Amino acid sequence: MTLTASRPIERSGQKVQNSEFPIYELRAPFALRCVALFIDYMLVIAVPVLGLILDLLTSTDGAKISHSTAWLIAALLAVSNTIIFPAVSGQTLGMMMCGLRIVRMDGSDASISRIVIRNTVGYLITLLTGGLGFILAAFTPKGRALHDFIASTIVVFGKKRVLK
């Protein structure tokens, strides 16, 4: 497996030719990955919290949002943000806000199956390690977490990507 990208890349809107570079130089800092994860968590948990607040503020005569409806919407948002959005765009909502992207080790876009494996099996194994699989990204030189190793992916800055 090669760790270099030999296609042109884009940095801040400019195409850079002659780009034989190690892809892990574009890796996302661990702290930024944590911020993206926190944003994802806050977006998902905000739905039931807002549902509870609306439920408390509305009178007993008015229409209420049931707790189960708020939790159902939160669950759908969590599944969409964990599997569907990354499979389509290579990014969760938090990653979009932080400018991060999931790519293959050669810098090309990760396939749908690779991202689904990363974000299901990989996340499950990472959770079973008590989060140590995610913290691994802070200590590996290429900034890859356990779920990245499982799917042969790396998280990079979204603006710095290999162009086709």
C-alpha positions in Angstrom: 0.0 0.0 0.0 1.4 3.3 -1.0 1.3 6.2 1.4 1.9 8.9 -1.2 -0.4 10.7 -3.5 0.8 11.4 -7.0 -2.2 13.4 -8.3 -2.7 17.1 -8.1 -4.0 18.4 -4.8 -6.0 21.5 -3.9 -4.9 23.9 -1.2 -6.9 27.0 -0.4 -8.5 26.9 -3.8 -5.3 26.6 -5.8 -4.3 23.4 -7.6 -0.9 22.2 -6.9 0.7 20.0 -9.5 3.7 17.8 -9.0 2.4 16.6 -5.7 4.3 13.4 -4.7 3.7 13.8 -1.0 2.9 11.5 2.0 -0.9 11.7 2.5 -0.5 11.7 6.3 1.0 15.2 6.0 -2.6 16.3 5.5 -3.9 14.5 8.6 -6.3 16.3 10.9 -5.0 17.2 14.3 -6.4 15.1 17.1 -7.9 18.2 18.9 -9.8 19.2 15.7 -11.1 15.6 15.4 -12.3 15.9 19.0 -14.1 19.2 18.2 -15.8 17.6 15.2 -16.9 14.6 17.4 -18.2 17.0 20.1 -20.2 19.0 17.5 -21.7 15.7 16.2 -22.7 14.7 19.7 -24.2 18.1 20.5 -26.3 18.1 17.3 -27.7 14.7 18.1 -28.4 15.3 21.8 -29.9 18.8 21.1 -33.0 17.2 19.5 -34.3 15.4 22.6 -33.3 18.3 24.8 -35.2 20.8 22.7 -38.2 18.4 22.6 -38.1 18.3 26.4 -37.9 22.1 26.7 -40.8 22.5 24.2 -42.8 19.9 26.1 -42.3 21.8 29.4 -43.1 25.2 27.8 -46.3 24.1 26.1 -49.6 24.0 28.0 -51.4 20.8 28.6 -54.1 22.0 26.1 -51.7 22.6 23.2 -50.0 20.1 21.0 -47.0 18.4 22.6 -44.0 16.8 21.1 -43.8 13.4 22.7 -40.5 12.2 24.2 -40.5 9.2 22.0 -40.8 11.4 18.9 -37.9 13.5 20.0 -35.8 10.4 20.6 -36.8 8.9 17.3 -35.7 12.0 15.5 -32.4 12.0 17.4 -31.8 8.4 16.5 -32.5 9.1 12.9 -30.1 12.0 13.0 -27.5 9.9 14.7 -27.7 7.2 12.0 -27.7 9.7 9.2 -24.8 11.6 10.6 -22.8 8.4 11.4 -23.4 6.4 8.3 -25.3 8.1 5.5 -23.6 11.6 5.4 -20.1 10.1 5.6 -20.9 7.4 3.0 -22.1 10.1 0.6 -19.7 13.0 1.3 -16.9 11.5 3.4 -17.9 13.9 6.3 -20.2 14.0 9.3 -21.9 17.3 10.1 -19.2 18.0 12.7 -16.4 17.2 10.1 -18.1 19.5 7.6 -18.0 22.4 10.2 -14.3 21.7 11.0 -13.2 21.2 7.4 -12.3 17.5 7.8 -12.8 14.6 5.4 -12.4 10.8 5.5 -10.2 9.5 2.6 -8.3 6.4 1.7 -4.6 6.1 2.4 -3.8 7.1 -1.1 -5.7 10.3 -0.8 -8.7 9.3 -3.0 -12.3 9.4 -1.8 -13.2 6.5 0.5 -15.7 4.1 -1.0 -19.2 3.8 0.6 -18.4 0.2 1.8 -15.1 1.3 3.4 -16.9 4.2 5.3 -19.8 2.0 6.4 -17.3 -0.6 7.7 -15.3 2.2 9.4 -18.3 3.8 11.0 -20.1 0.6 12.1 -17.6 -2.2 12.8 -14.7 0.2 13.5 -16.7 2.4 15.9 -18.1 -0.6 17.7 -14.6 -2.0 18.3 -13.4 1.4 19.3 -16.3 1.7 21.8 -15.5 -1.8 23.1 -11.9 -0.6 23.9 -13.5 2.1 26.1 -12.5 4.9 23.6 -8.9 3.9 23.6 -9.2 3.2 19.9 -10.0 6.8 19.2 -7.3 8.1 21.6 -4.8 6.1 19.5 -5.1 8.9 16.9 -3.4 11.3 19.3 -0.3 9.0 19.6 0.2 7.6 16.1 2.4 9.6 13.8 -0.1 9.4 11.0 -3.0 10.4 13.3 -5.1 7.3 12.6 -7.6 5.9 15.1 -8.4 2.2 15.4 -11.4 2.5 13.1 -9.2 4.2 10.5 -6.8 1.2 10.7 -9.7 -1.2 10.2 -11.0 0.6 7.1 -7.6 1.8 5.7 -8.6 5.4 5.9 -7.3 8.6 7.3 -9.0 11.9 8.3 -7.5 14.9 6.5 -8.4 18.6 6.1 -11.3 18.8 3.6 -9.8 21.7 1.7 -6.6 19.7 1.2 -7.6 16.9 -1.0 -6.3 14.9 -4.0 -8.0 16.0 -7.2 -8.9 13.6 -10.0 
